[in-house]
Amino acid sequence: MFPTSRLIKTTLSLVLSLAAGSALAAITPQEAQQLKTTLTPLGAERVGNAAGTIPAWEGGITQAPKGYTPGKHHLDPYAADKPLFTITKANLEQYKAHLSAGQIALFNSYPDTFQMPIYPSRRSGSAPQWLYDNTFKNATSAKLLDGGTGFADAYGGVPFPVPKDGVEALWNHITRYRGIYVVRRASEAPVQRNGSFALVTSQQEALFNYYRPGGQFADLKNILFYYLAFVKSPARLAGGAALIHETLDQLKDPRQAWIYDAGQRRVRRAPNLAYDTPIASSDGLRTADDTDLFNGSPDRYDWKLKGKQEIYIPYNSYKVGSPDVKYAELLTPGHLNPKYTRYELHRVWVVEGTLKPGSRHIYSKRVLFLDEDSWGAALVDQYDGRGELWRVSMGYLKNFYDLPTTWSALDVFHDLQARRYYVQNLDNEEPATVDFAQPIPEDAYFMPSALRQRGTR
């Protein structure tokens, strides 16, 4: 998919294979020292590119803009920026070298309306110092286990900041920092061909066990995080809930999930909420492991680290989540309204997953583009069983400077064949956005026995 000449050469060696059940050794202390010299604390290149179109990393956003109130919608620190140019179907050929196959397909699918306004590149990515410190420790201790289905001896930071293969880079995305305890009221919506949509609104809570203060790897007991969501609307679904215990090694201990039915006041197990199980609220446009652009066990794919590429990705996406933008303005036929999107040129890790022989999944191949400054997936191209490009996912990244960390303001999932798309994490019309300041609850708060007690219509 990406000719060698188009990939940025990297000096990192690629591991060609892993022996099942073995542990891959961590990098040397000498290699880890790069995180304090030529690489950022999370493993990106500190320097800009030769063309000067990607700047050097100078610490990212280190404080919130003046006037910002924690818990409220984020102010745009780059509101004064103007687009350098806009990519359209008419000038697409000029910019193809810096676009993914999925982005090109969107231009071809919606030639009259899909556009990408390109802004100055701002390397806003940042994280707390304690996370940088933990990442430095992880670099020389973290080890892949069981052919990459899990890892050991990393905690509270990026496990593999100097990745040597694709599955290491993938684990960096899966475990990236998104706070410790997170509370959010947000909506999701499948958008039909004509632009019509119906919202499902829920309160979501997540406790990222991997980042719990004062912990260590041994404390995880194979639990990465707890997730709980209660549906608030529409009325026919209100009161229903889902609870997930996300395990690290899902071959050792599969993900545990429970569903609460408010009508029956009954909690039941949901044993199949993984891999390519379709998510009902997405109208069939998202699989269980599409969530977060990729989540869950990597075991069904062979993952290759293809190197780096300079790509125009959604970045500093403050406008798409602005309370000044109504959902009816943002959700237009085919794609988000380009008026509110922002793309920048950034270096991304290219990670390709090919379905293993004998494994089952609706996607035969997935290509992830991971932001080098945060490890968050900005784009994912997904191919069907015939090898044809089918779905394109986009994470509209921005710096949540109240932590700080880079996370997506919205996740958008395009189905090129159905000509529909699905959007997660809409909170423009809510009075507030993600709340990172709530007291961290005990584990019992996320147990099935507590689900029925809290579930009400």
Sequence and secondary structure as in RCSB ss.txt:
>XXXX:A:sequence
MFPTSRLIKTTLSLVLSLAAGSALAAITPQEAQQLKTTLTPLGAERVGNAAGTIPAWEGGITQAPKGYTPGKHHL
DPYAADKPLFTITKANLEQYKAHLSAGQIALFNSYPDTFQMPIYPSRRSGSAPQWLYDNTFKNATSAKLLDGGTG
FADAYGGVPFPVPKDGVEALWNHITRYRGIYVVRRASEAPVQRNGSFALVTSQQEALFNYYRPGGQFADLKNILF
YYLAFVKSPARLAGGAALIHETLDQLKDPRQAWIYDAGQRRVRRAPNLAYDTPIASSDGLRTADDTDLFNGSPDR
YDWKLKGKQEIYIPYNSYKVGSPDVKYAELLTPGHLNPKYTRYELHRVWVVEGTLKPGSRHIYSKRVLFLDEDSW
GAALVDQYDGRGELWRVSMGYLKNFYDLPTTWSALDVFHDLQARRYYVQNLDNEEPATVDFAQPIPEDAYFMPSA
LRQRGTR
>XXXX:A:secstr
   GGGSB   S       TT  B    HHHHGGGGTTB TTS BSS  TTSSS        S  TT  TTS   
 TTTT   SEEE STTHHHHGGGS HHHHHHHHHSTTT  EEE          HHHHHHHHHHHTT EEEGGGTE
EES  SS S SS SSHHHHHHHHHT    SEEEEEEEEEEE TTS B  EEEEEEEEEGGG TT  GGGSTTEEE
EEEEEEEESTTTTT EEEEEEESSTTTS  EEEEEETTTTEEEE TT STT B GGGTTS BGGGTTSS S  TT
EEEEEEEEEEEEEE S  GGG TTS HHHHEETTEE GGG  EEEEEEEEEEEEE TT   S SEEEEEEETTT 
 EEEEEEE TTS EEEEEEEEEEEETTTTEEEEEEEEEEETTTTEEEEEEE TTSS   B  S    GGGGSHHH
HHHH   
